[in-house]
Amino acid sequence: MSKLSLQTLEKTASNYHELMVPALFVARAEQVADQANIKPGDRVLDVACGTGVLTRVAAERTGDNELAAGLDVNPGMLAVAENLSPGIDWREGAAEELPWDDHSFDVVVSQFGLMFFEDKPRALREMNRVLKSGGRLVVAVFDSLENNPGYKAMVEILADIAGEDVAQALRFPFSLGDPDELKSLCKKSGLDSAEIITHNNNVRFPDARTMVLADVKGWFPLAGITLDDQEIDEAADRLTSTLSEFIMDDGSVEFPMPAHFISATKT
Ligand SMILES: C[S@@+](CC[C@H](N)C(=O)[O-])C[C@H]1O[C@@H](n2cnc3c(N)ncnc32)[C@H](O)[C@@H]1O
């Protein structure tokens, strides 16, 4: 992260917010907030908040921006988040070392960050530590690629066009897709009573090219990956034909992208 300038981090975060968040994360944020039963007056923390899509939903439900906090390791994401919602407590930091006292929050949520954490049990223990007794924890991760025809196709196409390293980077966000593994991760992290709940939502991009650009501009720069215009065009064309059964009349691409939610209550 530190190798990139703040300007590059912010530009990438703003692309992420524009191209990826509406397609993949807006509806999920509502679903995570429902699962966590966020109520007026709750104090809520969103870990790995990105540009803050879930933090903002949490703030709305608590009824007061000052009751919501969002933490992320990427200052570019936080700059976009702060610009959109200045009243929320945005913090730069690592999930593995949360800068709050024990028993600070009624609810801790996190969507699609856990797979990137270097020390996952430590991060989950931290989330539990900052929860009050009776507090609710909901952590969402993607199901595996086998259950996700859109990104399965994208991985295969990019392996061909851009090489195995790029395909491997794109496989990584789907690495916590096995519910049994998630369950044992929870046990290892002291969340013995956690449930794993699977939600089978569809996601929708306006077209296949936007789906490619969401990766290429929204996070590939963080992984040092670049694709030229010709490679982007080829990927978009091949995605359109491979995913023909998922292309709607208006050209949008809509496919199943299931997710698992870890759901626990602190005893
Ligand atoms: C796929 S994004 C999801 C962001 C956001 N939750 C959303 O729904 O848009 C993953 C996020 O995890 C953050 N992240 C990765 N490792 C982290 C860590 N160890 N601690 C905190 N945030 C982390 C990244 O900076 C990124 O913003």
The ligand as a Gaussian input file, in Angstrom:
#p B3LYP/6-31G(d) Opt

LIG

0 1
 C      -13.481000      -5.661000      -1.305000
 S      -13.122000      -4.274000      -0.302000
 C      -14.652000      -4.142000       0.607000
 C      -14.837000      -2.750000       1.129000
 C      -16.191000      -2.423000       1.742000
 N      -16.487000      -3.265000       2.880000
 C      -17.318000      -2.448000       0.714000
 O      -18.311000      -3.159000       0.934000
 O      -17.214000      -1.743000      -0.303000
 C      -11.986000      -4.899000       0.900000
 C      -11.459000      -3.825000       1.847000
 O      -10.668000      -4.453000       2.866000
 C       -9.655000      -3.520000       3.244000
 N       -8.632000      -4.242000       4.008000
 C       -7.813000      -5.223000       3.565000
 N       -7.031000      -5.668000       4.570000
 C       -7.376000      -4.958000       5.686000
 C       -6.962000      -4.990000       7.041000
 N       -6.020000      -5.831000       7.469000
 N       -7.551000      -4.160000       7.926000
 C       -8.523000      -3.294000       7.509000
 N       -8.954000      -3.218000       6.232000
 C       -8.415000      -4.060000       5.326000
 C       -9.213000      -2.971000       1.914000
 O       -8.455000      -1.780000       2.046000
 C      -10.553000      -2.774000       1.208000
 O      -11.075000      -1.495000       1.437000

